[in-house]
Amino acid sequence: MENTKTVVKFGEWIEAGFNLYKENFVLLVLANFIAVILGLVTMGILAGPMLGGLILITLGLLDKNEKKPEVGNLFDGFQYFLDAFLFIIVWGAISVVVTMLLNIVPCAGQILSLFVSIVISTLVMFGLYLIVDRKMSFWPASMASINLVKNNFFPFAGLMIVAGALGYIGAFACGVGVLITLPLTTCIIAVAYRDIFGKP
Amino acid sequence: MKTNTPLAIWSLILGIVSIVMCGPATAIPAVICGHMARAKIKGDPEKWTGDGMALAGLIMGYFSIVASILLFILAIIAAILVPSVIKMFPAVANSSVACVILPFF
């Protein structure tokens, strides 16, 4: 799978992601609210397992499992704590360091730093999904995501930008709207992930 | 069926509280509960789970303890240096910053 070009079904994935979000709005927003709050108050230490839990809930809803996921399943992400923690810390630190270094250069540096952030988040977009769904370790999961995305980078970058923009659209409502719209990004990428990688 | 050990859950809760309140009062119990939980899980892996929660509690507990120690050292350095700086540069004593800081010394 890594060496072949994966077809990016842009409209199909966004539509399916939006439908999944719409059908499970309350559950996803509540789970996302808890995940964001716990991730923020612990200075990012719990961001990995919390996002992992949110991904597990989203994939459970997408697969229409016999037992419908509940908000409590958010804490299932702790089964993969170390790998999820390392994933967020390592890629987050790389993004922050590169962005800070580029921001030293006036104007062009800021545009470049935005570009680098998009590149990094696109390359590892499936990393956390592979950790919690396929029980992969942090580094092999990151590499599997990078190897898949790099073969067809620009369509995946486009998907990431659109999914990210849709997820952060709530920021216009005094910032707190993000808590409501952010799960949409998770839903769109979850649909794409399941379509590409299939069930484990 | 495996269940989360209560010690792991306590370690996680105390770890979160220690980060939010930034204090060793809950960080030390978080570390103790975390180690006890991991030992319990290791002892009977068929019955207990929650290693990730215990590890999260441990990391947050240790992080909070280190942060508290660093803050304590910084406070001592400030307590020693600020009066000396004011003695050396009397003009600083009349500045707006000194008006805020000096009452603490």
HADDOCK unambig.tbl for C-alpha pairs under 7 A between the chains (distance, minus, plus):
assign (segid A and resid 41 and name CA) (segid B and resid 20 and name CA) 6.10 0.50 0.50
assign (segid A and resid 42 and name CA) (segid B and resid 16 and name CA) 6.20 0.50 0.50
assign (segid A and resid 42 and name CA) (segid B and resid 19 and name CA) 5.89 0.50 0.50
assign (segid A and resid 42 and name CA) (segid B and resid 20 and name CA) 6.85 0.50 0.50
assign (segid A and resid 78 and name CA) (segid B and resid 52 and name CA) 4.70 0.50 0.50
assign (segid A and resid 78 and name CA) (segid B and resid 53 and name CA) 5.65 0.50 0.50
assign (segid A and resid 79 and name CA) (segid B and resid 50 and name CA) 6.99 0.50 0.50
assign (segid A and resid 79 and name CA) (segid B and resid 52 and name CA) 5.26 0.50 0.50
assign (segid A and resid 80 and name CA) (segid B and resid 52 and name CA) 6.58 0.50 0.50
assign (segid A and resid 81 and name CA) (segid B and resid 52 and name CA) 4.92 0.50 0.50
assign (segid A and resid 82 and name CA) (segid B and resid 52 and name CA) 7.00 0.50 0.50
